[in-house]
Amino acid sequence: MSKGYLSAPAYIVVLTDNNSTYPQYNHWDGPLAAANLMLAARALGYGTVHITDSFSEEITRKVFNIPDHFTRVCFTPVGVPVEWPEKEKRVLDEFVVNNSF
């Protein structure tokens, strides 16, 4: 699986700074930043994937020379996929819950 990840032309490591003004918000801000990055990439015609466990934080830290006061949120390759998955439209009622489960 990681072979495909390593064929991308660019990689982004999303980090949070433990020395930021409000580090208690890093738990939410980091994943939100990663999601927005991935949505923007897709809007521009690129593919991404949110990777948290295929490469250890220790290896990522070493390869990218990341200082200790940063915490990795995710690692994401960015590139144009060989092919896009087929889009399958689902009826809204299949995945929306209205007022109860």
C-alpha positions in Angstrom: 0.0 0.0 0.0 2.7 2.5 0.9 4.3 2.0 -2.6 1.4 3.9 -4.1 1.8 6.7 -1.5 5.4 7.1 -2.4 4.8 7.7 -6.1 3.2 11.1 -5.6 5.1 14.2 -6.9 4.6 16.1 -3.7 4.0 15.5 0.0 2.6 17.6 2.8 3.0 17.0 6.5 0.3 18.8 8.4 1.6 19.8 11.8 0.4 21.7 14.9 2.7 23.9 16.9 2.7 23.0 20.6 4.1 26.5 21.3 1.1 28.2 19.6 -0.9 30.8 21.5 -3.7 28.4 22.1 -2.2 24.9 22.0 -5.3 23.4 23.6 -7.1 23.9 20.2 -4.5 22.0 18.2 -6.5 18.9 18.6 -9.3 20.4 16.5 -7.4 23.0 14.4 -4.9 20.5 12.9 -7.5 18.1 11.4 -9.6 21.0 10.2 -6.5 22.4 8.4 -5.8 19.0 6.9 -9.4 18.6 5.7 -9.4 22.1 4.1 -6.1 21.4 2.4 -7.5 18.1 0.9 -10.7 19.8 -0.2 -8.8 22.6 -1.9 -6.5 20.1 -3.6 -9.4 18.1 -5.0 -11.1 21.3 -6.2 -7.9 22.0 -8.2 -7.9 18.5 -9.7 -5.4 16.7 -7.4 -5.9 13.6 -5.3 -4.8 13.3 -1.6 -5.2 10.8 1.2 -5.2 11.4 5.0 -2.4 9.1 6.3 -1.8 8.6 10.0 -0.6 5.1 10.4 1.2 3.9 7.3 4.3 5.9 8.3 5.2 6.3 12.0 5.5 9.8 13.4 9.1 9.0 14.3 10.0 8.2 10.7 8.1 11.3 9.4 9.9 13.5 12.0 13.3 12.1 10.9 12.8 12.3 7.1 11.4 15.9 7.2 13.6 17.1 10.1 10.6 18.2 12.1 11.4 20.0 15.4 10.2 18.4 18.7 7.7 21.2 19.5 5.5 20.2 16.5 3.0 17.3 16.5 2.1 15.5 13.3 -1.6 15.5 12.3 -1.2 13.6 9.1 1.0 13.0 6.1 -0.6 13.4 2.7 0.8 12.8 -0.8 -0.6 15.1 -3.4 -0.8 14.4 -7.1 -3.0 13.6 -10.1 -4.4 10.1 -9.8 -4.0 7.6 -12.6 -7.8 7.3 -12.5 -10.6 8.7 -10.3 -13.0 6.3 -8.7 -16.4 5.9 -10.2 -18.9 8.3 -8.7 -22.0 6.6 -7.3 -24.8 8.9 -6.3 -26.7 7.8 -3.3 -30.1 8.8 -2.2 -29.9 11.4 0.5 -32.1 9.3 2.8 -29.5 6.5 2.8 -27.0 8.6 4.9 -28.9 11.5 6.5 -30.5 11.0 9.9 -33.4 13.3 10.6 -34.3 13.9 14.3 -33.5 10.3 15.4 -31.3 7.3 14.9 
